[in-house]
Amino acid sequence: MKLFTPGPLNTSNEVRRAMNQDIGSRTGVLSKLTKDICYGLMDIAQCGSDYTCVLLQGSGTFAIEAMITSFISNQEAVLVVSNGLYGERIAQICVIHNIKHYVLKMNPLCAINLSTVENFLLQNKDIKYIVTVQFETAIGVLNDIDGLISIATNFGCRVLVDAMSSFAALPLNYYAESLVAVASSANKCLHGVPGISFVLIRRNIIAKCNNRRTLSLDLCEQWKEFELNEQWRFTPPTHVLMALKVAILELKKLGGQKARLKRYTTLANQLVTSFAEIGIFPVVEECYRAPIIITFELRNQLNINANYLIDKLFKMGLVLYPSKLSNNNTFRVGCIGEINESDIDMLVLSIKKVIS
Ligand SMILES: *Cc1c(COP(=O)(O)O)cnc(C)c1O
């Protein structure tokens, strides 16, 4: 199967082969593996030693929920800046855990509007945290986190970022004073397999945090156990970790985040150019897109339904997802994971066949 999806994605043979052994969880081998992965992730981020990395079992949402519940206390107000599905998920987490929060809902087809955020902060002085998404994967919209961080700095707010579909591909300025925590997972731009997520967090914050809201998602306890005993508190996803280590090594060999972004850019350009030749165009303006996932529209003159197209392509071994735009004839195509130019050629050829 070729996965043109937001993840899980196609992985390399080496990454899959790495899982072909069993290791014990309470062993020195696993402690070293855990440490290597943490250093590897911090190296990819280029975040410096003010940060530490905490791994967590589970998909990306687990890390987001853990980050919010572990680092934000009940007394402090949060601003959730949302321009899509994943922003809404952050708000939902705040509701469930009774965290005092405001939600600023923005146009899902554009980047978050920074002057709206600024005005909102002027009017609500109790806000201490801003939580948002770097790349809104549901439609494929890139937010200006650097811009948001500089506003947050002016207001003395701390910023927590969902970088699920952007970590390892898009840069973030970890040295900016107000950025304090970033969450992501193994199975998107890192090209690992699903089952593990992580949070990069400033050491001075995790060393002081003390908000016990959940047992299994408590990043402070998870970190303490790694630091003091080099152990996971609960069963670690051993095979997933072995795969992630290889995926990190492969990214390093490629040249790190910049090289991966360059690779994705080449593939995304090929995708947009060849789709344009068959009359299929992106929905989001170029200035808000990133070479990760792109929503395309099937205009009326093509006379084809997106769900029908997705179904036909699936039978040819090509997996695309419907878009999250309601009442619109659109679909999403990802260009992340272990895919190459010939896979995109095959996708274009297959679409031509279905259309004709
Ligand atoms: C994938 C993704 C998540 C997490 O989704 P899971 O299904 O829990 O892995 C969160 N935020 C964004 C922006 C994502 O792309």
Ligand as a Chemical Component Dictionary entry (heavy atoms), coordinates in Angstrom:
data_LIG
# 
_chem_comp.id                   LIG 
_chem_comp.type                 NON-POLYMER 
_chem_comp.pdbx_formal_charge   0 
_chem_comp.three_letter_code    LIG 
# 
loop_
_chem_comp_atom.comp_id 
_chem_comp_atom.atom_id 
_chem_comp_atom.alt_atom_id 
_chem_comp_atom.type_symbol 
_chem_comp_atom.charge 
_chem_comp_atom.model_Cartn_x 
_chem_comp_atom.model_Cartn_y 
_chem_comp_atom.model_Cartn_z 
_chem_comp_atom.pdbx_ordinal 
LIG C1 C1 C 0 -1.903 13.513 13.897 1  
LIG C2 C2 C 0 -2.129 14.734 14.681 2  
LIG C3 C3 C 0 -2.449 14.687 16.066 3  
LIG C4 C4 C 0 -2.561 13.422 16.864 4  
LIG O1 O1 O 0 -3.369 12.472 16.355 5  
LIG P1 P1 P 0 -3.265 10.963 16.867 6  
LIG O2 O2 O 0 -4.317 10.293 16.055 7  
LIG O3 O3 O 0 -3.546 10.935 18.317 8  
LIG O4 O4 O 0 -1.875 10.483 16.571 9  
LIG C5 C5 C 0 -2.573 15.879 16.734 10 
LIG N1 N1 N 0 -2.393 17.060 16.124 11 
LIG C6 C6 C 0 -2.077 17.146 14.824 12 
LIG C7 C7 C 0 -1.859 18.495 14.232 13 
LIG C8 C8 C 0 -1.939 15.986 14.053 14 
LIG O5 O5 O 0 -1.613 16.082 12.755 15 
# 
loop_
_chem_comp_bond.comp_id 
_chem_comp_bond.atom_id_1 
_chem_comp_bond.atom_id_2 
_chem_comp_bond.value_order 
_chem_comp_bond.pdbx_ordinal 
LIG C1 C2 SING 1  
LIG C2 C3 SING 2  
LIG C2 C8 DOUB 3  
LIG C3 C4 SING 4  
LIG C3 C5 DOUB 5  
LIG C4 O1 SING 6  
LIG O1 P1 SING 7  
LIG P1 O2 DOUB 8  
LIG P1 O3 SING 9  
LIG P1 O4 SING 10 
LIG C5 N1 SING 11 
LIG N1 C6 DOUB 12 
LIG C6 C7 SING 13 
LIG C6 C8 SING 14 
LIG C8 O5 SING 15 
# 
